[in-house]
Amino acid sequence: MVKGVYPNSLKVAQVIPIHKKGDKSACPNYRPISLLSQFNTIFEKMLHHRLYSYLQDFELLNGHQFGFKPNSSTSLAVESIYSDLLHNHENGLFTCSLFIDFSKAFDTVNHNILIKKLHPNNGLNGTALQLFTSYLANRKQYTVVYGAKSNRRNIACGIPQG
């Protein structure tokens, strides 16, 4: 890891479809669960901790980012919206709200775009940037259903989650 290279052998996810609800013969009724090695999971937690600390230390996270932050919840998001609505109403201002369901947003994050966002916008460079680039590059997955394995496929989008 000192050279910013993440081993390809740790980048292979086994995807298992878990039934959520409804008709078991309909694919949309399943949620894919990706299984990665335990070492990968430990490494991700360390990487997350260091990156999150960096983003906090340099105040690079938006104050209106409510998800995936400690001590931040949907209740705080609703409270913030309510406060803005009340303020605007009291000051005779017109308010318009747009609510978007990003429930599958992490499945669509393009790895190249994510790396570009980390550098130069957020100052990640050198070995740290090389490590994130290596971590996201050459990721693969395969699916197992009733004991049958699919071929490995490359992954260019999505956030790996161990």
DOROTI-128984 format. One record per atom (N, C-alpha, C, CB): atom name; x, y, z; residue number from 1; residue in three letters. Coordinates in steps of 0.1 Angstrom, whole numbers, plus 5000, padded with zeros to 4 digits. Atoms other than C-alpha are relative to their C-alpha. Glycine has a CB too. Example, Ala and Ser with C-alpha at 12.3 -4.5 7.8 and 13.67 -1.06 7.14 Angstrom:
<atoms>
atom, px, py, pz, seq, type
N, 5009, 4988, 5000, 1, ALA
CA, 5123, 4955, 5078, 1, ALA
C, 5009, 5012, 5000, 1, ALA
CB, 4990, 5000, 5012, 1, ALA
N, 4991, 4989, 5000, 2, SER
CA, 5137, 4989, 5071, 2, SER
C, 4992, 5011, 5008, 2, SER
CB, 5004, 5005, 4986, 2, SER
</atoms>
This chain:
<atoms>
atom, px, py, pz, seq, type
N, 5008, 4988, 5000, 1, MET
CA, 5000, 5000, 5000, 1, MET
C, 5009, 5013, 5000, 1, MET
CB, 4991, 5000, 5012, 1, MET
N, 4991, 4988, 5000, 2, VAL
CA, 5030, 5023, 5004, 2, VAL
C, 5002, 5006, 4987, 2, VAL
CB, 5014, 4996, 5006, 2, VAL
N, 4999, 4994, 5013, 3, LYS
CA, 5032, 5027, 4967, 3, LYS
C, 4987, 5004, 4993, 3, LYS
CB, 5007, 4989, 4991, 3, LYS
N, 5013, 4996, 5005, 4, GLY
CA, 4995, 5034, 4963, 4, GLY
C, 4994, 4990, 4990, 4, GLY
CB, 5001, 5013, 4992, 4, GLY
N, 5005, 5011, 5008, 5, VAL
CA, 4987, 5000, 4947, 5, VAL
C, 4991, 4991, 5008, 5, VAL
CB, 5011, 4992, 4993, 5, VAL
N, 5009, 5009, 4993, 6, TYR
CA, 4957, 4979, 4958, 6, TYR
C, 5000, 4987, 4992, 6, TYR
CB, 4986, 5007, 5001, 6, TYR
N, 4999, 5013, 5007, 7, PRO
CA, 4960, 4942, 4950, 7, PRO
C, 4987, 4996, 4992, 7, PRO
CB, 5003, 4989, 5010, 7, PRO
N, 5011, 5004, 5009, 8, ASN
CA, 4937, 4930, 4921, 8, ASN
C, 4992, 4989, 5006, 8, ASN
CB, 5004, 4997, 4986, 8, ASN
N, 5006, 5012, 4995, 9, SER
CA, 4930, 4898, 4940, 9, SER
C, 4989, 5004, 5011, 9, SER
CB, 5010, 4991, 5007, 9, SER
N, 5010, 4996, 4990, 10, LEU
CA, 4910, 4918, 4966, 10, LEU
C, 4989, 5008, 4994, 10, LEU
CB, 5007, 5009, 5011, 10, LEU
N, 5010, 4991, 5007, 11, LYS
CA, 4889, 4936, 4940, 11, LYS
C, 4989, 4992, 4994, 11, LYS
CB, 5006, 5008, 4990, 11, LYS
N, 5010, 5009, 5006, 12, VAL
CA, 4867, 4906, 4931, 12, VAL
C, 4988, 4998, 5010, 12, VAL
CB, 5006, 4987, 4996, 12, VAL
N, 5012, 5001, 4991, 13, ALA
CA, 4831, 4907, 4945, 13, ALA
C, 4991, 4988, 4995, 13, ALA
CB, 4992, 5013, 5000, 13, ALA
N, 5010, 5010, 5002, 14, GLN
CA, 4808, 4877, 4947, 14, GLN
C, 4986, 5006, 5003, 14, GLN
CB, 5003, 4987, 5008, 14, GLN
N, 5013, 4993, 4999, 15, VAL
CA, 4773, 4890, 4941, 15, VAL
C, 4989, 4989, 5002, 15, VAL
CB, 4996, 5008, 4988, 15, VAL
N, 5011, 5010, 4997, 16, ILE
CA, 4744, 4870, 4957, 16, ILE
C, 4987, 5008, 5000, 16, ILE
CB, 5003, 4993, 5014, 16, ILE
N, 5013, 4993, 5000, 17, PRO
CA, 4708, 4881, 4949, 17, PRO
C, 4992, 4995, 5012, 17, PRO
CB, 4992, 4997, 4987, 17, PRO
N, 5008, 5003, 4988, 18, ILE
CA, 4687, 4883, 4981, 18, ILE
C, 4986, 5005, 4997, 18, ILE
CB, 5006, 5007, 5013, 18, ILE
N, 5014, 4997, 5003, 19, HIS
CA, 4649, 4882, 4977, 19, HIS
C, 4995, 5011, 5010, 19, HIS
CB, 4991, 4988, 5001, 19, HIS
N, 5005, 4989, 4992, 20, LYS
CA, 4633, 4915, 4990, 20, LYS
C, 4985, 4997, 5003, 20, LYS
CB, 5002, 5013, 4994, 20, LYS
N, 5014, 5000, 4999, 21, LYS
CA, 4596, 4911, 4983, 21, LYS
C, 4994, 4995, 4987, 21, LYS
CB, 4994, 5013, 5005, 21, LYS
N, 5007, 5002, 5013, 22, GLY
CA, 4570, 4900, 4958, 22, GLY
C, 5003, 4987, 4993, 22, GLY
CB, 5001, 5011, 4991, 22, GLY
N, 4998, 5012, 5008, 23, ASP
CA, 4572, 4875, 4930, 23, ASP
C, 5015, 4996, 4999, 23, ASP
CB, 4995, 5003, 4986, 23, ASP
N, 4986, 5005, 5000, 24, LYS
CA, 4604, 4854, 4933, 24, LYS
C, 5006, 4998, 4986, 24, LYS
CB, 5001, 4987, 5008, 24, LYS
N, 4995, 5001, 5014, 25, SER
CA, 4606, 4851, 4895, 25, SER
C, 5003, 5013, 4993, 25, SER
CB, 4990, 4992, 4992, 25, SER
N, 4998, 4987, 5005, 26, ALA
CA, 4609, 4888, 4890, 26, ALA
C, 5014, 5006, 5005, 26, ALA
CB, 4989, 5010, 5003, 26, ALA
N, 4987, 4995, 4996, 27, CYS
CA, 4645, 4902, 4890, 27, CYS
C, 5000, 5013, 5009, 27, CYS
CB, 5008, 5002, 4988, 27, CYS
N, 5000, 4987, 4992, 28, PRO
CA, 4636, 4937, 4904, 28, PRO
C, 4997, 4997, 5015, 28, PRO
CB, 4990, 5009, 4994, 28, PRO
N, 5004, 5003, 4986, 29, ASN
CA, 4624, 4919, 4936, 29, ASN
C, 5012, 4995, 5008, 29, ASN
CB, 4989, 4990, 5000, 29, ASN
N, 4988, 5004, 4993, 30, TYR
CA, 4660, 4910, 4945, 30, TYR
C, 5010, 5011, 5002, 30, TYR
CB, 5006, 4988, 4992, 30, TYR
N, 4990, 4990, 4997, 31, ARG
CA, 4687, 4931, 4961, 31, ARG
C, 5014, 4992, 4999, 31, ARG
CB, 4998, 5006, 5014, 31, ARG
N, 4987, 5006, 5001, 32, PRO
CA, 4723, 4923, 4951, 32, PRO
C, 5009, 5003, 5012, 32, PRO
CB, 5007, 5004, 4987, 32, PRO
N, 4990, 4999, 4989, 33, ILE
CA, 4747, 4917, 4980, 33, ILE
C, 5013, 4996, 4995, 33, ILE
CB, 4995, 4992, 5012, 33, ILE
N, 4986, 5003, 5004, 34, SER
CA, 4784, 4919, 4972, 34, SER
C, 5008, 4996, 5011, 34, SER
CB, 5006, 5013, 4993, 34, SER
N, 4991, 5005, 4990, 35, LEU
CA, 4807, 4898, 4992, 35, LEU
C, 5015, 5002, 4996, 35, LEU
CB, 4997, 4985, 5003, 35, LEU
N, 4985, 4998, 5002, 36, LEU
CA, 4844, 4909, 4994, 36, LEU
C, 5007, 4993, 5011, 36, LEU
CB, 5003, 5015, 4998, 36, LEU
N, 4992, 5007, 4990, 37, SER
CA, 4872, 4894, 5014, 37, SER
C, 5000, 5008, 5013, 37, SER
CB, 5015, 4999, 4996, 37, SER
N, 4999, 4994, 4987, 38, GLN
CA, 4875, 4902, 5051, 38, GLN
C, 5011, 5010, 5001, 38, GLN
CB, 5001, 4990, 5012, 38, GLN
N, 4989, 4990, 5000, 39, PHE
CA, 4908, 4919, 5046, 39, PHE
C, 4996, 5013, 4992, 39, PHE
CB, 5013, 4994, 4993, 39, PHE
N, 5005, 4988, 5007, 40, ASN
CA, 4892, 4942, 5020, 40, ASN
C, 4990, 5008, 5009, 40, ASN
CB, 4992, 4995, 4988, 40, ASN
N, 5009, 4993, 4991, 41, THR
CA, 4865, 4951, 5045, 41, THR
C, 5007, 5008, 5011, 41, THR
CB, 4990, 4990, 5007, 41, THR
N, 4992, 4993, 4990, 42, ILE
CA, 4890, 4960, 5072, 42, ILE
C, 5007, 5012, 4993, 42, ILE
CB, 5011, 4990, 5006, 42, ILE
N, 4993, 4990, 5007, 43, PHE
CA, 4910, 4980, 5047, 43, PHE
C, 4991, 5012, 4996, 43, PHE
CB, 5007, 4995, 4987, 43, PHE
N, 5010, 4990, 5003, 44, GLU
CA, 4879, 4999, 5035, 44, GLU
C, 4996, 5008, 5012, 44, GLU
CB, 4987, 4994, 4994, 44, GLU
N, 5003, 4992, 4988, 45, LYS
CA, 4871, 5009, 5071, 45, LYS
C, 5011, 5009, 5004, 45, LYS
CB, 4997, 4990, 5012, 45, LYS
N, 4988, 4992, 4997, 46, MET
CA, 4906, 5022, 5076, 46, MET
C, 5000, 5012, 4990, 46, MET
CB, 5013, 4992, 5000, 46, MET
N, 4999, 4990, 5010, 47, LEU
CA, 4905, 5041, 5043, 47, LEU
C, 4989, 5010, 5002, 47, LEU
CB, 4998, 4993, 4986, 47, LEU
N, 5012, 4991, 4997, 48, HIS
CA, 4870, 5055, 5051, 48, HIS
C, 5004, 5010, 5011, 48, HIS
CB, 4988, 4992, 5003, 48, HIS
N, 4997, 4992, 4988, 49, HIS
CA, 4882, 5067, 5085, 49, HIS
C, 5010, 5011, 4996, 49, HIS
CB, 5006, 4992, 5011, 49, HIS
N, 4990, 4990, 5004, 50, ARG
CA, 4913, 5085, 5070, 50, ARG
C, 4995, 5010, 4991, 50, ARG
CB, 5012, 4993, 4994, 50, ARG
N, 5005, 4991, 5010, 51, LEU
CA, 4895, 5100, 5041, 51, LEU
C, 4989, 5010, 5007, 51, LEU
CB, 4993, 4993, 4988, 51, LEU
N, 5011, 4992, 4994, 52, TYR
CA, 4865, 5112, 5062, 52, TYR
C, 5007, 5010, 5010, 52, TYR
CB, 4991, 4991, 5008, 52, TYR
N, 4993, 4991, 4991, 53, SER
CA, 4889, 5127, 5088, 53, SER
C, 5007, 5012, 4992, 53, SER
CB, 5011, 4993, 5008, 53, SER
N, 4993, 4990, 5009, 54, TYR
CA, 4908, 5145, 5060, 54, TYR
C, 4989, 5010, 4995, 54, TYR
CB, 5006, 4994, 4988, 54, TYR
N, 5011, 4991, 5005, 55, LEU
CA, 4875, 5159, 5045, 55, LEU
C, 4995, 5009, 5011, 55, LEU
CB, 4989, 4992, 4994, 55, LEU
N, 5004, 4992, 4988, 56, GLN
CA, 4864, 5171, 5080, 56, GLN
C, 5010, 5010, 5004, 56, GLN
CB, 4996, 4991, 5012, 56, GLN
N, 4990, 4991, 4996, 57, ASP
CA, 4897, 5186, 5089, 57, ASP
C, 5001, 5012, 4991, 57, ASP
CB, 5014, 4993, 5001, 57, ASP
N, 4998, 4989, 5009, 58, PHE
CA, 4898, 5207, 5058, 58, PHE
C, 4986, 5006, 4996, 58, PHE
CB, 5007, 4996, 4988, 58, PHE
N, 5014, 4995, 5002, 59, GLU
CA, 4860, 5214, 5059, 59, GLU
C, 4996, 4999, 4985, 59, GLU
CB, 4999, 5015, 5004, 59, GLU
N, 5004, 5002, 5014, 60, LEU
CA, 4854, 5199, 5024, 60, LEU
C, 4987, 4994, 4998, 60, LEU
CB, 5011, 4991, 4994, 60, LEU
N, 5014, 5006, 5001, 61, LEU
CA, 4820, 5184, 5032, 61, LEU
C, 4990, 5011, 5001, 61, LEU
CB, 4998, 4989, 5011, 61, LEU
N, 5010, 4990, 5000, 62, ASN
CA, 4790, 5205, 5024, 62, ASN
C, 4992, 4999, 5013, 62, ASN
CB, 4990, 4998, 4988, 62, ASN
N, 5007, 4999, 4988, 63, GLY
CA, 4771, 5216, 5055, 63, GLY
C, 4986, 4994, 4999, 63, GLY
CB, 4999, 5014, 5005, 63, GLY
N, 5014, 5006, 5003, 64, HIS
CA, 4738, 5203, 5039, 64, HIS
C, 5001, 4986, 4996, 64, HIS
CB, 4993, 5008, 4990, 64, HIS
N, 4998, 5014, 5002, 65, GLN
CA, 4752, 5168, 5035, 65, GLN
C, 4995, 4993, 5013, 65, GLN
CB, 5015, 4996, 4996, 65, GLN
N, 5006, 5006, 4988, 66, PHE
CA, 4730, 5148, 5059, 66, PHE
C, 5002, 4985, 5001, 66, PHE
CB, 4985, 5003, 5001, 66, PHE
N, 4998, 5014, 5000, 67, GLY
CA, 4735, 5112, 5048, 67, GLY
C, 5014, 4996, 5002, 67, GLY
CB, 4995, 4994, 4988, 67, GLY
N, 4987, 5006, 4999, 68, PHE
CA, 4765, 5090, 5057, 68, PHE
C, 5010, 5009, 5009, 68, PHE
CB, 5006, 4998, 4987, 68, PHE
N, 4991, 4992, 4991, 69, LYS
CA, 4778, 5114, 5084, 69, LYS
C, 4995, 4997, 5014, 69, LYS
CB, 4999, 5015, 4997, 69, LYS
N, 5004, 5002, 4986, 70, PRO
CA, 4779, 5107, 5121, 70, PRO
C, 4992, 5012, 5006, 70, PRO
CB, 5013, 4998, 5009, 70, PRO
N, 5009, 4990, 4994, 71, ASN
CA, 4753, 5126, 5142, 71, ASN
C, 4992, 5008, 4990, 71, ASN
CB, 5008, 5009, 5009, 71, ASN
N, 5008, 4993, 5010, 72, SER
CA, 4734, 5135, 5110, 72, SER
C, 4990, 4990, 4995, 72, SER
CB, 5010, 5005, 4988, 72, SER
N, 5011, 5009, 5003, 73, SER
CA, 4701, 5120, 5101, 73, SER
C, 4990, 5007, 4991, 73, SER
CB, 4993, 4995, 5012, 73, SER
N, 5010, 4995, 5008, 74, THR
CA, 4671, 5124, 5079, 74, THR
C, 4991, 5010, 5008, 74, THR
CB, 4991, 4989, 4995, 74, THR
N, 5008, 4991, 4991, 75, SER
CA, 4654, 5141, 5109, 75, SER
C, 5007, 5014, 4999, 75, SER
CB, 5000, 4996, 5014, 75, SER
N, 4993, 4987, 5001, 76, LEU
CA, 4681, 5169, 5107, 76, LEU
C, 4997, 5006, 4986, 76, LEU
CB, 5015, 4998, 5003, 76, LEU
N, 5003, 4995, 5014, 77, ALA
CA, 4675, 5172, 5069, 77, ALA
C, 4986, 5006, 5000, 77, ALA
CB, 5001, 4988, 4990, 77, ALA
N, 5014, 4995, 5000, 78, VAL
CA, 4637, 5176, 5075, 78, VAL
C, 5000, 5013, 5008, 78, VAL
CB, 4991, 4990, 5006, 78, VAL
N, 5000, 4988, 4991, 79, GLU
CA, 4644, 5201, 5103, 79, GLU
C, 5006, 5012, 4992, 79, GLU
CB, 5009, 4998, 5013, 79, GLU
N, 4994, 4990, 5008, 80, SER
CA, 4667, 5221, 5079, 80, SER
C, 4991, 5006, 4990, 80, SER
CB, 5013, 4995, 4994, 80, SER
N, 5010, 4996, 5010, 81, ILE
CA, 4641, 5222, 5052, 81, ILE
C, 4989, 5008, 5006, 81, ILE
CB, 4994, 4988, 4992, 81, ILE
N, 5011, 4993, 4993, 82, TYR
CA, 4614, 5232, 5077, 82, TYR
C, 5004, 5014, 5004, 82, TYR
CB, 4995, 4992, 5012, 82, TYR
N, 4994, 4987, 4996, 83, SER
CA, 4636, 5260, 5090, 83, SER
C, 5001, 5010, 4988, 83, SER
CB, 5014, 4998, 5007, 83, SER
N, 4999, 4992, 5012, 84, ASP
CA, 4643, 5273, 5055, 84, ASP
C, 4986, 5005, 4995, 84, ASP
CB, 5007, 4993, 4989, 84, ASP
N, 5014, 4996, 5004, 85, LEU
CA, 4605, 5272, 5046, 85, LEU
C, 4994, 5010, 5009, 85, LEU
CB, 4992, 4987, 5000, 85, LEU
N, 5005, 4991, 4990, 86, LEU
CA, 4596, 5290, 5078, 86, LEU
C, 5006, 5014, 4998, 86, LEU
CB, 5002, 4995, 5014, 86, LEU
N, 4992, 4987, 5002, 87, HIS
CA, 4623, 5317, 5072, 87, HIS
C, 4995, 5007, 4988, 87, HIS
CB, 5015, 4997, 4999, 87, HIS
N, 5004, 4994, 5013, 88, ASN
CA, 4612, 5323, 5036, 88, ASN
C, 4986, 5005, 5001, 88, ASN
CB, 5001, 4990, 4989, 88, ASN
N, 5014, 4996, 4999, 89, HIS
CA, 4575, 5324, 5045, 89, HIS
C, 4999, 5013, 5009, 89, HIS
CB, 4992, 4989, 5007, 89, HIS
N, 5000, 4988, 4991, 90, GLU
CA, 4582, 5350, 5073, 90, GLU
C, 5005, 5012, 4993, 90, GLU
CB, 5008, 4997, 5013, 90, GLU
N, 4994, 4989, 5008, 91, ASN
CA, 4601, 5371, 5048, 91, ASN
C, 4994, 5002, 4987, 91, ASN
CB, 5015, 4998, 4998, 91, ASN
N, 5008, 4998, 5013, 92, GLY
CA, 4575, 5369, 5020, 92, GLY
C, 5007, 4994, 4988, 92, GLY
CB, 4998, 5014, 4998, 92, GLY
N, 4993, 5005, 5012, 93, LEU
CA, 4598, 5348, 4998, 93, LEU
C, 4993, 4987, 4995, 93, LEU
CB, 5015, 4996, 5004, 93, LEU
N, 5006, 5012, 5006, 94, PHE
CA, 4586, 5321, 4974, 94, PHE
C, 5010, 4989, 5002, 94, PHE
CB, 4997, 5003, 4985, 94, PHE
N, 4992, 5012, 4998, 95, THR
CA, 4599, 5286, 4980, 95, THR
C, 4996, 4989, 4991, 95, THR
CB, 5000, 4995, 5015, 95, THR
N, 5003, 5012, 5009, 96, CYS
CA, 4602, 5257, 4956, 96, CYS
C, 5009, 4989, 5005, 96, CYS
CB, 5002, 5004, 4985, 96, CYS
N, 4992, 5012, 4996, 97, SER
CA, 4614, 5222, 4966, 97, SER
C, 4999, 4990, 4989, 97, SER
CB, 4994, 4995, 5014, 97, SER
N, 4999, 5011, 5009, 98, LEU
CA, 4625, 5194, 4945, 98, LEU
C, 5006, 4988, 5008, 98, LEU
CB, 5009, 5003, 4987, 98, LEU
N, 4996, 5012, 4993, 99, PHE
CA, 4628, 5159, 4960, 99, PHE
C, 5003, 4989, 4990, 99, PHE
CB, 4990, 4995, 5010, 99, PHE
N, 4995, 5011, 5009, 100, ILE
CA, 4648, 5132, 4942, 100, ILE
C, 5004, 4988, 5008, 100, ILE
CB, 5012, 5006, 4991, 100, ILE
N, 4997, 5013, 4994, 101, ASP
CA, 4651, 5096, 4951, 101, ASP
C, 5013, 4995, 4995, 101, ASP
CB, 4989, 4989, 4997, 101, ASP
N, 4986, 5005, 5003, 102, PHE
CA, 4688, 5087, 4951, 102, PHE
C, 5003, 4986, 5006, 102, PHE
CB, 5010, 5010, 5004, 102, PHE
N, 4999, 5013, 4993, 103, SER
CA, 4682, 5052, 4965, 103, SER
C, 5010, 4991, 4993, 103, SER
CB, 4987, 4993, 5001, 103, SER
N, 4990, 5009, 5007, 104, LYS
CA, 4704, 5036, 4938, 104, LYS
C, 5012, 5008, 4995, 104, LYS
CB, 4993, 4993, 4989, 104, LYS
N, 4990, 4991, 5005, 105, ALA
CA, 4728, 5065, 4934, 105, ALA
C, 5014, 4994, 5001, 105, ALA
CB, 5000, 5013, 5008, 105, ALA
N, 4987, 5006, 4999, 106, PHE
CA, 4758, 5045, 4946, 106, PHE
C, 5003, 4990, 4990, 106, PHE
CB, 5002, 4994, 5014, 106, PHE
N, 4998, 5010, 5011, 107, ASP
CA, 4753, 5019, 4919, 107, ASP
C, 5004, 5007, 4987, 107, ASP
CB, 4987, 4993, 4998, 107, ASP
N, 4997, 4993, 5013, 108, THR
CA, 4758, 5046, 4892, 108, THR
C, 5012, 5009, 5000, 108, THR
CB, 4988, 5008, 4996, 108, THR
N, 4988, 4991, 4999, 109, VAL
CA, 4789, 5065, 4904, 109, VAL
C, 5011, 4994, 4991, 109, VAL
CB, 5005, 5001, 5015, 109, VAL
N, 4990, 5004, 5009, 110, ASN
CA, 4814, 5064, 4876, 110, ASN
C, 5014, 5002, 5007, 110, ASN
CB, 5000, 5009, 4987, 110, ASN
N, 4987, 4999, 4993, 111, HIS
CA, 4849, 5056, 4889, 111, HIS
C, 5009, 5011, 4995, 111, HIS
CB, 5007, 4986, 4998, 111, HIS
N, 4992, 4989, 5005, 112, ASN
CA, 4867, 5080, 4866, 112, ASN
C, 4996, 5014, 5005, 112, ASN
CB, 5000, 5000, 4985, 112, ASN
N, 5005, 4987, 4995, 113, ILE
CA, 4845, 5109, 4876, 113, ILE
C, 5003, 5001, 5015, 113, ILE
CB, 4984, 5001, 4997, 113, ILE
N, 4997, 5000, 4986, 114, LEU
CA, 4849, 5100, 4913, 114, LEU
C, 5015, 5004, 5002, 114, LEU
CB, 4997, 4987, 5007, 114, LEU
N, 4986, 4996, 4998, 115, ILE
CA, 4887, 5102, 4910, 115, ILE
C, 5002, 5014, 4996, 115, ILE
CB, 5009, 4990, 4991, 115, ILE
N, 4999, 4986, 5003, 116, LYS
CA, 4884, 5135, 4892, 116, LYS
C, 4995, 5009, 5011, 116, LYS
CB, 4993, 5003, 4987, 116, LYS
N, 5006, 4992, 4989, 117, LYS
CA, 4863, 5148, 4921, 117, LYS
C, 5009, 5001, 5012, 117, LYS
CB, 4986, 4995, 5004, 117, LYS
N, 4991, 5001, 4989, 118, LEU
CA, 4889, 5137, 4946, 118, LEU
C, 5012, 5009, 4998, 118, LEU
CB, 5005, 4986, 5003, 118, LEU
N, 4989, 4992, 5003, 119, HIS
CA, 4916, 5156, 4928, 119, HIS
C, 4997, 5008, 4988, 119, HIS
CB, 5013, 4991, 4997, 119, HIS
N, 4994, 4990, 4991, 120, PRO
CA, 4920, 5186, 4923, 120, PRO
C, 4990, 5007, 5010, 120, PRO
CB, 5007, 5011, 4992, 120, PRO
N, 5010, 4993, 4992, 121, ASN
CA, 4887, 5197, 4939, 121, ASN
C, 5002, 4998, 5015, 121, ASN
CB, 4987, 4995, 4996, 121, ASN
N, 4999, 5003, 4986, 122, ASN
CA, 4895, 5181, 4972, 122, ASN
C, 5015, 4998, 5005, 122, ASN
CB, 4992, 4989, 5004, 122, ASN
N, 4986, 5000, 4996, 123, GLY
CA, 4933, 5182, 4972, 123, GLY
C, 5007, 4987, 5002, 123, GLY
CB, 5001, 5008, 5012, 123, GLY
N, 4994, 5013, 4998, 124, LEU
CA, 4939, 5145, 4972, 124, LEU
C, 5011, 4998, 4988, 124, LEU
CB, 4990, 4988, 4999, 124, LEU
N, 4990, 5002, 5010, 125, ASN
CA, 4972, 5138, 4954, 125, ASN
C, 5010, 4989, 5004, 125, ASN
CB, 5007, 5013, 4996, 125, ASN
N, 4989, 5009, 4996, 126, GLY
CA, 5004, 5116, 4954, 126, GLY
C, 4995, 4986, 5002, 126, GLY
CB, 5006, 5005, 5012, 126, GLY
N, 5003, 5014, 4997, 127, THR
CA, 5002, 5082, 4970, 127, THR
C, 4985, 4998, 5003, 127, THR
CB, 5009, 4995, 5011, 127, THR
N, 5014, 5001, 4996, 128, ALA
CA, 4967, 5088, 4984, 128, ALA
C, 4991, 4999, 4988, 128, ALA
CB, 4996, 5011, 5009, 128, ALA
N, 5008, 5001, 5012, 129, LEU
CA, 4953, 5095, 4950, 129, LEU
C, 5003, 4988, 4992, 129, LEU
CB, 5003, 5013, 4991, 129, LEU
N, 4996, 5013, 5007, 130, GLN
CA, 4972, 5066, 4934, 130, GLN
C, 4993, 4988, 5007, 130, GLN
CB, 5015, 4998, 5000, 130, GLN
N, 5007, 5011, 4993, 131, LEU
CA, 4957, 5043, 4961, 131, LEU
C, 4985, 5000, 4996, 131, LEU
CB, 5002, 5001, 5015, 131, LEU
N, 5015, 5000, 5004, 132, PHE
CA, 4921, 5054, 4954, 132, PHE
C, 4998, 4996, 4986, 132, PHE
CB, 4994, 5014, 5003, 132, PHE
N, 5001, 5004, 5014, 133, THR
CA, 4927, 5051, 4917, 133, THR
C, 5002, 4985, 4998, 133, THR
CB, 5010, 5008, 4991, 133, THR
N, 4997, 5015, 5000, 134, SER
CA, 4942, 5016, 4921, 134, SER
C, 4988, 4992, 5006, 134, SER
CB, 5013, 4997, 5007, 134, SER
N, 5011, 5007, 4993, 135, TYR
CA, 4914, 5006, 4945, 135, TYR
C, 4988, 4999, 4991, 135, TYR
CB, 4996, 5008, 5013, 135, TYR
N, 5012, 5000, 5008, 136, LEU
CA, 4887, 5015, 4920, 136, LEU
C, 5002, 4993, 4986, 136, LEU
CB, 4995, 5014, 4997, 136, LEU
N, 4997, 5005, 5013, 137, ALA
CA, 4905, 5002, 4889, 137, ALA
C, 4999, 4985, 5000, 137, ALA
CB, 5014, 5004, 4995, 137, ALA
N, 5000, 5015, 5002, 138, ASN
CA, 4901, 4966, 4875, 138, ASN
C, 4991, 4993, 5010, 138, ASN
CB, 5014, 4995, 5001, 138, ASN
N, 5010, 5008, 4991, 139, ARG
CA, 4872, 4957, 4898, 139, ARG
C, 4992, 4991, 4992, 139, ARG
CB, 4991, 5010, 5008, 139, ARG
N, 5008, 5010, 5007, 140, LYS
CA, 4853, 4926, 4889, 140, LYS
C, 4990, 4994, 5010, 140, LYS
CB, 5010, 4989, 4995, 140, LYS
N, 5011, 5007, 4992, 141, GLN
CA, 4822, 4908, 4900, 141, GLN
C, 4995, 4988, 4992, 141, GLN
CB, 4989, 5009, 5004, 141, GLN
N, 5007, 5012, 5006, 142, TYR
CA, 4805, 4875, 4894, 142, TYR
C, 4988, 4997, 5009, 142, TYR
CB, 5009, 4988, 4998, 142, TYR
N, 5012, 5003, 4992, 143, THR
CA, 4771, 4862, 4905, 143, THR
C, 4999, 4985, 5002, 143, THR
CB, 4987, 5005, 4992, 143, THR
N, 5003, 5014, 4997, 144, VAL
CA, 4762, 4829, 4921, 144, VAL
C, 4985, 4999, 5003, 144, VAL
CB, 5009, 4996, 5013, 144, VAL
N, 5014, 5003, 4998, 145, VAL
CA, 4727, 4816, 4918, 145, VAL
C, 4998, 4985, 5000, 145, VAL
CB, 4991, 5007, 4989, 145, VAL
N, 5002, 5015, 4999, 146, TYR
CA, 4718, 4781, 4930, 146, TYR
C, 5013, 4993, 4997, 146, TYR
CB, 4989, 4995, 4991, 146, TYR
N, 4987, 5007, 5001, 147, GLY
CA, 4755, 4772, 4931, 147, GLY
C, 5007, 5002, 4986, 147, GLY
CB, 4998, 4986, 5002, 147, GLY
N, 4994, 4997, 5014, 148, ALA
CA, 4761, 4783, 4894, 148, ALA
C, 5006, 5013, 5000, 148, ALA
CB, 4989, 4999, 4989, 148, ALA
N, 4993, 4987, 5000, 149, LYS
CA, 4787, 4810, 4889, 149, LYS
C, 5000, 5005, 4986, 149, LYS
CB, 5015, 4997, 5004, 149, LYS
N, 4999, 4993, 5013, 150, SER
CA, 4786, 4835, 4861, 150, SER
C, 5015, 5003, 4997, 150, SER
CB, 4992, 5014, 5000, 150, SER
N, 4987, 4995, 5003, 151, ASN
CA, 4817, 4848, 4843, 151, ASN
C, 5003, 5013, 5008, 151, ASN
CB, 5002, 5002, 4985, 151, ASN
N, 4997, 4988, 4994, 152, ARG
CA, 4836, 4876, 4859, 152, ARG
C, 4998, 5012, 4990, 152, ARG
CB, 5015, 5000, 5006, 152, ARG
N, 5002, 4988, 5008, 153, ARG
CA, 4827, 4911, 4846, 153, ARG
C, 5006, 5011, 5006, 153, ARG
CB, 4984, 5002, 4998, 153, ARG
N, 4994, 4987, 4995, 154, ASN
CA, 4844, 4944, 4849, 154, ASN
C, 4990, 5009, 5005, 154, ASN
CB, 5008, 5007, 4989, 154, ASN
N, 5009, 4990, 4994, 155, ILE
CA, 4828, 4971, 4870, 155, ILE
C, 5007, 5014, 4998, 155, ILE
CB, 4998, 4997, 5015, 155, ILE
N, 4994, 4987, 5002, 156, ALA
CA, 4833, 5007, 4859, 156, ALA
C, 4992, 5010, 5008, 156, ALA
CB, 4999, 5004, 4985, 156, ALA
N, 5009, 4991, 4992, 157, CYS
CA, 4805, 5022, 4881, 157, CYS
C, 4997, 4993, 5013, 157, CYS
CB, 4987, 5004, 4992, 157, CYS
N, 5005, 5005, 4987, 158, GLY
CA, 4793, 5018, 4917, 158, GLY
C, 5011, 5001, 5010, 158, GLY
CB, 4996, 4986, 4998, 158, GLY
N, 4991, 4999, 4989, 159, ILE
CA, 4809, 5022, 4950, 159, ILE
C, 5002, 4986, 5007, 159, ILE
CB, 4995, 5010, 5011, 159, ILE
N, 4998, 5013, 4994, 160, PRO
CA, 4825, 4990, 4963, 160, PRO
C, 4996, 5000, 5015, 160, PRO
CB, 5015, 4995, 4999, 160, PRO
N, 5004, 5000, 4986, 161, GLN
CA, 4810, 4980, 4997, 161, GLN
C, 5002, 4986, 5005, 161, GLN
CB, 4985, 5004, 5001, 161, GLN
N, 4997, 5013, 4994, 162, GLY
CA, 4824, 4951, 5017, 162, GLY
C, 4993, 4998, 5012, 162, GLY
CB, 5015, 4999, 5002, 162, GLY
</atoms>
